[in-house]
Each structure stands twice: as structure tokens, then as C-alpha cells.
Amino acid sequence: MIPYIDLKRVNAQHRAELLAAVERVIDSGWYITGQELAGFETAFADYCGVQHCSGVANGYDALRLILRAYIELGVIAPGDEVLVPANTYIASILAITENALTPVLVEPDENTFNINVHQLEPYITPRTKAVMVVHLYGRAVDMAPVRALAKKHGLKVIEDCAQAHGAIYRGSKVGSLGDAAGFSFFPSKNMGALGDAGAVTTNDTALDHCIRCLRNYGSEEKYVNKKLGLNSRLDELQAAILKVKLKYIDAENHRRREIGRSYLDGISNPLITHTSSDTSESNVFHCFVVRTDHREALIEHLQKHQIGTMVHYPIPPHQQACYSHILEGRYPITEAIHQTVLSLPMDPYMSEEDIVAVINSTNVFCIRRNL
């Protein structure tokens, strides 16, 4: 069986270092907000090219804490609008509504699946205070027009980097391209922890200070609570694990691009459309996504050939039951994308034999019609 992603195989590559990191934390006797967290925050801030990194419990908290901190700082107020891609994972939008803000859904560019940066301006109203871009599937958003528009209208730019660790846009890494960025280190991400974990990166010292307070019950001094905070701290164990993973992310992303090139060069089935031919450093191929009008049949075909797949994602946020009375309207591009996308196996330690098997099995897929 060729799984969609083999996390056991991925983590086995670093087993000795991971075990040493875990042992170090156990032996330290300090498990929350200690030296491991501080070391990871410094290392990841340096990696992304920013002044500050604050570790938090998960990627969703990273996004909602950014917005909450902007509210605390008086930059954004409840009821204000945040532009966000309509085809993102629901966590991006949950972070907005959790803060009593209004998500304004913008259709994606079908060629990149990222927010259509050239269609943003018509959505801007006097209530619009931020745009949240999502570097979906590992491909960096074209940020120059986003930043120009934000400057023109006085908007904050928030990056959702959950799928794009290490992607580079015009010489700068994601996480440094806006005013603040949220990262997820969920185990299946390009840089995954061994549990839930997340971080916020920014060059805004006031924002970073506020997030650090909010993530710790709203407290800067033990038992003194200045804000209505929450408990969202990246623990020492995951921080130590992530320090190990950080050393390998660029090499693993390079390998993902090589696998992406192999798929792009090898898959030639007319029933299947490639989503992107971009194999530059701006794309770290968190997912290799194809489109087909015969998704269920293709999934079944690949299963018979012992190949695993995933759908990212089957239901768009505006059609989820939890948003049935909040997110209104039709989004035909988004809906078509969610009905036709399929992610093929992708992890940096796939063998060449597995890559060839995925290509060959995909190419022999056909639709049998009854005569």
C-alpha cells in the first residue's frame, strides 16, 4: 500500500534526534514555557526572517489570537470585516467568527487555488479592516498586489501559513510577507510536530507582546491577569521536536518539489487536470492536487491499485452546517473546486518506485461506459 502520507516513515528519518529531544525535556523537569520554547521561537523567527515568533497550541489558535490581539490593541473592532478565500479550510474562517468579526468570502484563482488577488478591491467597504491570505496547498500567494491594496486602504495583512512552511516569495519566506502570520505544525504539515502545535510570526512588537499575554490566560505576571486570555501555549516537548524538524524542512521541501515535477511530467491522463506547473521555491507542495470530474471513480481505481488519496476539501465552508445562516451566497468557482479536487500521495521520503506506481496507476484510469 502506498499511503497518502506515511508519518511513521517521515519521523523515522529523525528518530534518534527526536528521542534525544524528548529525553532532554523529560530530564529537565520543566515542561511549559521554558528554554525549549524560547529556543524554538528564536530559531523559527530567524528562519522566517522576522523579529518575533510566539509559540501557541495549534494553527487555529495562531489565527484567532492574531485577530484577538488586534482587537485588544484597538486596530480592529467586533463586527469589522476580514476578506478571506472562500475555498480555504474552515479553520481560517472560524478564527474570524470566533472574534465576532465578519468573514467576507472571495473566490480563488482557478489556476493557483489561492485567493484571486485581482478581485479583492470590489469587496472592500468602510468596515473592511484586514485581508487573510491562505498559501493553500503549499503555494505562496502573489503578495505584491495584496500589499499594495492593503497600503492603499489601510488594511492589515494576515497570512495563513499552515500549509506553506518554507515557501519563498520574491526572496522572502512566507510568515514575513504580511503584518502577522499563523502557522500550524499539525503532524501531517511539511514541518509537523508529534501532536498539535502552532506559532505566530510578526515584526510588530506590540502585537507579539499582546499575543504572549493572551496565550497565557491574559497574564504577564503569575496570578495577575490583565486581559481575558486563554490557555494556548506551545509546550516544551513539541518545541524541542520542532527544533529538530526545522533543520530538515528546506531539504524536505526540495524533495517535495522533485516529486511534484515527476508527477507533472509523468501524469498525462486527459481525464485528470494538473492544478499547477509551478515547481519554483514559491511552492513547497504540501499537497499535490489534481482535478477530475470523476473523483469517486478515480479514488476507487487508485484504492484497487493500493494507492491512498485525500480530498482537500470535500465541502466548502459556506456549505457547512455551522455556517448555514451566516455565510450566504453562491461561490461557483469554489464549489467546482471542492467537487473535483483530489490529493495524490506526497511525502518527502517516498521511493522512486512509489512515485512511478502513482503515475502509472493514474495514467491507466479510464471511465467504462455501458453500450
C-alpha positions as CSV (number, residue, x, y, z in Angstrom):
1,M,0.0,0.0,0.0
2,I,1.2,3.5,-0.9
3,P,-0.4,5.7,1.8
4,Y,-1.3,9.3,1.1
5,I,1.4,10.3,3.7
6,D,3.4,7.9,5.8
7,L,4.2,9.9,9.0
8,K,5.9,6.9,10.6
9,R,8.4,6.8,7.7
10,V,8.8,10.6,7.8
11,N,9.6,10.7,11.6
12,A,11.8,7.6,11.4
13,Q,14.3,9.7,9.4
14,H,14.9,11.8,12.6
15,R,14.2,9.1,15.2
16,A,17.5,9.4,17.1
17,E,17.3,13.2,17.3
18,L,13.7,13.2,18.3
19,L,14.2,10.7,21.0
20,A,17.2,12.7,22.3
21,A,15.0,15.8,22.3
22,V,12.2,14.1,24.2
23,E,14.7,12.7,26.7
24,R,16.2,16.2,27.2
25,V,12.8,17.6,28.0
26,I,11.9,14.8,30.4
27,D,15.1,15.1,32.3
28,S,14.8,18.9,32.5
29,G,11.8,18.8,34.8
30,W,10.4,21.9,33.0
31,Y,7.5,21.3,30.6
32,I,5.7,24.6,29.9
33,T,7.2,27.9,28.6
34,G,10.8,27.1,29.2
35,Q,14.1,27.1,27.3
36,E,12.9,24.7,24.6
37,L,10.1,27.1,23.7
38,A,12.3,30.1,23.8
39,G,14.9,28.4,21.6
40,F,12.4,27.3,19.0
41,E,10.8,30.8,18.9
42,T,14.1,32.4,18.2
43,A,15.1,29.8,15.6
44,F,11.8,29.9,13.8
45,A,11.7,33.7,13.8
46,D,15.2,33.7,12.3
47,Y,14.2,31.1,9.7
48,C,11.1,33.2,8.6
49,G,13.1,36.4,8.6
50,V,11.0,38.2,11.3
51,Q,11.7,39.8,14.7
52,H,9.2,37.8,16.7
53,C,7.7,34.3,17.0
54,S,5.3,33.2,19.7
55,G,4.5,29.5,20.1
56,V,0.8,28.6,20.6
57,A,-1.2,25.5,21.0
58,N,-2.2,25.0,17.3
59,G,-2.7,26.7,14.0
60,Y,-6.3,27.7,14.6
61,D,-5.3,29.5,17.8
62,A,-2.5,31.3,16.0
63,L,-5.0,32.9,13.7
64,R,-7.6,33.7,16.3
65,L,-5.0,35.1,18.6
66,I,-3.8,37.5,15.9
67,L,-7.3,38.8,15.4
68,R,-8.0,38.9,19.1
69,A,-4.8,40.9,19.7
70,Y,-5.7,43.4,17.0
71,I,-9.0,43.9,18.8
72,E,-7.2,44.3,22.1
73,L,-4.9,46.9,20.5
74,G,-7.8,48.8,19.0
75,V,-6.8,48.1,15.4
76,I,-9.9,46.0,14.7
77,A,-13.3,46.1,16.4
78,P,-16.0,43.4,16.6
79,G,-18.2,43.5,13.5
80,D,-15.4,44.6,11.2
81,E,-14.9,42.7,8.0
82,V,-12.0,40.4,7.1
83,L,-11.5,39.3,3.5
84,V,-10.7,35.6,3.2
85,P,-10.6,33.0,0.4
86,A,-13.9,31.1,0.0
87,N,-12.1,27.8,-0.6
88,T,-9.9,27.7,2.5
89,Y,-10.0,25.1,5.2
90,I,-12.7,26.1,7.7
91,A,-10.2,27.0,10.5
92,S,-9.3,30.3,8.7
93,I,-12.9,31.4,8.9
94,L,-13.6,30.0,12.4
95,A,-10.8,32.3,13.6
96,I,-12.7,35.3,12.2
97,T,-16.1,34.4,13.5
98,E,-14.7,33.4,16.9
99,N,-13.7,37.0,17.3
100,A,-17.1,38.4,16.4
101,L,-15.7,39.6,13.1
102,T,-17.4,39.2,9.7
103,P,-15.8,37.0,7.1
104,V,-16.1,38.2,3.5
105,L,-15.5,35.3,1.1
106,V,-13.6,35.9,-2.0
107,E,-13.4,33.4,-4.9
108,P,-10.0,31.9,-5.7
109,D,-7.9,31.9,-8.9
110,E,-8.6,28.6,-10.6
111,N,-5.0,28.4,-11.8
112,T,-3.5,28.6,-8.3
113,F,-6.4,27.9,-5.9
114,N,-5.2,30.9,-3.9
115,I,-7.3,34.0,-3.3
116,N,-7.8,36.0,-6.5
117,V,-5.7,39.0,-5.7
118,H,-7.0,40.9,-8.6
119,Q,-10.6,40.6,-7.4
120,L,-10.1,41.9,-3.9
121,E,-10.8,45.6,-4.2
122,P,-14.6,45.4,-5.0
123,Y,-15.1,43.6,-1.7
124,I,-13.6,46.4,0.3
125,T,-16.0,48.5,2.3
126,P,-15.5,51.1,5.2
127,R,-15.9,48.1,7.6
128,T,-13.0,46.1,6.0
129,K,-10.0,46.1,8.3
130,A,-7.9,43.1,7.2
131,V,-7.3,40.5,4.4
132,M,-6.4,37.0,5.4
133,V,-4.4,35.2,2.6
134,V,-4.0,31.5,2.7
135,H,-1.0,29.9,1.0
136,L,-3.1,26.9,0.0
137,Y,-1.6,23.5,-0.8
138,G,1.9,25.0,-0.2
139,R,2.0,27.6,-2.9
140,A,2.7,31.2,-1.9
141,V,0.1,33.8,-2.7
142,D,1.1,36.6,-5.1
143,M,1.6,39.1,-2.3
144,A,2.8,42.3,-4.1
145,P,-0.7,43.3,-5.2
146,V,-2.2,42.3,-1.8
147,R,0.3,44.5,0.0
148,A,-0.3,47.4,-2.4
149,L,-4.0,47.2,-1.9
150,A,-3.6,46.9,1.8
151,K,-1.5,50.0,1.9
152,K,-4.0,51.9,-0.3
153,H,-6.9,51.0,2.0
154,G,-5.2,50.8,5.4
155,L,-5.7,47.1,5.8
156,K,-3.8,44.6,7.9
157,V,-2.5,41.6,6.0
158,I,-2.6,38.2,7.9
159,E,-1.0,35.2,6.4
160,D,-2.4,31.7,7.0
161,C,0.8,29.7,6.5
162,A,-0.5,26.3,7.8
163,Q,0.5,24.5,4.5
164,A,3.4,26.5,3.3
165,H,6.4,26.3,5.8
166,G,9.5,27.5,3.9
167,A,7.8,28.7,0.7
168,I,9.6,31.8,-0.7
169,Y,8.1,34.7,-2.5
170,R,10.5,37.1,-4.2
171,G,13.3,36.2,-1.8
172,S,11.3,36.3,1.4
173,K,9.7,33.4,3.3
174,V,6.0,33.2,4.0
175,G,5.4,34.3,7.5
176,S,7.2,37.6,6.8
177,L,5.1,38.8,3.9
178,G,2.3,40.5,5.8
179,D,1.7,42.1,9.2
180,A,1.3,38.8,11.0
181,A,1.2,35.1,10.2
182,G,-0.2,32.0,11.7
183,F,1.5,28.6,11.4
184,S,0.2,25.1,12.1
185,F,2.6,22.3,13.0
186,F,-0.1,19.6,12.9
187,P,1.7,16.2,12.3
188,S,1.0,16.0,8.6
189,K,2.2,19.5,7.8
190,N,5.5,20.0,5.9
191,M,7.1,20.7,9.3
192,G,5.0,18.7,11.7
193,A,5.1,18.2,15.4
194,L,4.1,14.9,17.2
195,G,0.9,16.5,18.3
196,D,-0.9,19.8,18.0
197,A,1.3,22.9,17.8
198,G,1.3,26.4,16.2
199,A,3.0,29.7,16.1
200,V,2.6,33.4,15.2
201,T,5.3,35.4,13.4
202,T,5.4,39.1,13.1
203,N,7.6,42.2,13.1
204,D,5.0,44.1,15.2
205,T,6.4,44.2,18.8
206,A,3.2,45.4,20.3
207,L,1.2,42.6,18.6
208,D,3.7,39.9,19.7
209,H,3.6,41.2,23.3
210,C,-0.2,41.1,23.3
211,I,-0.3,37.6,21.9
212,R,2.1,36.3,24.5
213,C,-0.1,37.8,27.2
214,L,-3.3,36.4,25.7
215,R,-1.9,32.9,25.2
216,N,-1.2,32.7,29.0
217,Y,-4.6,33.4,30.5
218,G,-4.1,37.1,29.8
219,S,-1.3,37.2,32.3
220,E,2.2,38.7,32.1
221,E,2.9,38.2,35.8
222,K,1.9,35.0,37.6
223,Y,-1.6,35.2,39.1
224,V,-2.1,38.7,37.7
225,N,-4.5,38.7,34.8
226,K,-4.7,41.9,32.7
227,K,-6.8,40.5,29.8
228,L,-9.4,37.9,29.3
229,G,-7.0,35.4,27.8
230,L,-6.9,31.7,27.1
231,N,-4.6,28.8,27.6
232,S,-2.8,28.3,24.3
233,R,0.9,27.6,24.9
234,L,3.3,25.6,22.8
235,D,4.7,23.0,25.3
236,E,8.3,22.2,25.8
237,L,8.1,18.8,24.2
238,Q,6.7,19.9,20.9
239,A,9.0,22.9,20.8
240,A,12.0,20.5,21.2
241,I,10.7,18.3,18.5
242,L,10.1,21.2,16.2
243,K,13.7,22.4,16.7
244,V,14.8,19.1,15.2
245,K,12.3,19.3,12.3
246,L,13.4,22.8,11.5
247,K,16.8,21.6,10.5
248,Y,15.4,19.5,7.7
249,I,12.5,21.5,6.3
250,D,14.3,23.0,3.4
251,A,15.8,19.7,2.2
252,E,12.4,18.0,2.6
253,N,10.6,20.8,0.7
254,H,13.2,20.4,-2.1
255,R,12.3,16.7,-2.3
256,R,8.6,17.6,-2.4
257,R,9.3,19.8,-5.4
258,E,11.2,16.9,-7.1
259,I,8.2,14.7,-6.6
260,G,5.9,17.4,-7.9
261,R,8.0,17.7,-11.1
262,S,7.8,13.9,-11.6
263,Y,4.0,14.0,-11.3
264,L,3.7,17.0,-13.6
265,D,6.0,15.4,-16.2
266,G,4.5,11.9,-15.9
267,I,0.7,12.2,-15.4
268,S,-0.8,12.6,-18.9
269,N,-4.3,11.2,-18.4
270,P,-6.8,13.5,-20.3
271,L,-9.4,12.8,-17.6
272,I,-7.1,14.5,-15.0
273,T,-6.1,18.1,-14.9
274,H,-2.9,19.3,-13.1
275,T,-3.6,22.2,-10.7
276,S,-0.2,23.9,-11.1
277,S,3.0,23.6,-13.1
278,D,4.9,25.9,-10.6
279,T,7.9,24.0,-9.1
280,S,9.8,27.1,-8.1
281,E,10.8,27.8,-4.5
282,S,7.4,29.5,-4.0
283,N,5.7,26.1,-4.0
284,V,6.5,23.6,-1.3
285,F,3.9,21.1,-2.4
286,H,2.1,20.4,0.9
287,C,-0.3,18.7,-1.4
288,F,-0.1,17.6,-5.0
289,V,-3.7,18.3,-6.1
290,V,-5.3,17.2,-9.4
291,R,-8.8,17.8,-10.6
292,T,-11.2,15.4,-12.3
293,D,-14.9,15.2,-13.0
294,H,-14.7,11.6,-12.0
295,R,-13.3,11.9,-8.5
296,E,-15.1,9.0,-6.8
297,A,-14.2,6.7,-9.7
298,L,-10.6,7.7,-9.6
299,I,-10.4,7.2,-5.8
300,E,-11.8,3.7,-6.2
301,H,-9.4,3.0,-9.1
302,L,-6.4,4.1,-7.1
303,Q,-7.5,2.2,-4.0
304,K,-7.6,-1.0,-6.1
305,H,-4.0,-0.2,-7.0
306,Q,-3.1,0.2,-3.3
307,I,-2.7,3.9,-3.5
308,G,-4.1,6.3,-0.9
309,T,-5.6,9.7,-1.6
310,M,-7.2,12.6,0.3
311,V,-9.7,15.3,-0.6
312,H,-8.7,18.8,0.4
313,Y,-11.6,19.6,0.9
314,P,-14.9,17.9,0.1
315,I,-17.3,20.6,1.5
316,P,-16.6,24.4,1.2
317,P,-17.0,26.4,4.4
318,H,-20.1,28.3,3.2
319,Q,-21.9,24.9,2.8
320,Q,-21.0,23.6,6.2
321,A,-24.0,23.3,8.6
322,C,-22.3,25.5,11.2
323,Y,-22.3,28.4,8.7
324,S,-25.7,27.8,7.1
325,H,-27.2,31.0,8.5
326,I,-24.0,33.1,8.4
327,L,-22.3,32.7,5.1
328,E,-24.7,33.4,2.3
329,G,-24.4,33.4,-1.4
330,R,-23.1,31.2,-4.2
331,Y,-19.4,30.7,-5.0
332,P,-19.4,28.7,-8.2
333,I,-15.6,28.6,-8.6
334,T,-15.1,27.4,-5.0
335,E,-17.9,24.9,-5.3
336,A,-16.5,23.4,-8.5
337,I,-13.1,23.1,-6.9
338,H,-14.4,21.3,-3.9
339,Q,-16.3,18.9,-6.1
340,T,-13.3,18.0,-8.3
341,V,-10.0,18.1,-6.3
342,L,-8.0,15.1,-5.2
343,S,-4.7,15.0,-3.5
344,L,-2.2,12.3,-4.6
345,P,0.4,10.7,-2.2
346,M,3.1,13.2,-1.2
347,D,5.8,12.9,1.4
348,P,9.5,13.7,1.1
349,Y,10.6,10.1,1.7
350,M,8.5,8.4,-1.0
351,S,10.6,5.9,-3.0
352,E,11.0,6.3,-6.8
353,E,9.2,3.1,-7.2
354,D,6.2,4.5,-5.3
355,I,6.2,7.7,-7.4
356,V,6.3,5.7,-10.7
357,A,3.5,3.5,-9.4
358,V,1.3,6.5,-8.6
359,I,2.0,8.0,-12.1
360,N,1.3,4.7,-13.9
361,S,-1.8,3.9,-12.0
362,T,-3.2,7.4,-12.6
363,N,-2.5,7.2,-16.3
364,V,-4.4,4.0,-16.8
365,F,-7.5,5.3,-15.1
366,C,-10.5,5.3,-17.5
367,I,-14.2,5.6,-17.4
368,R,-16.1,2.5,-18.6
369,R,-19.4,3.3,-20.2
370,N,-22.2,0.8,-20.8
371,L,-23.0,0.5,-24.5
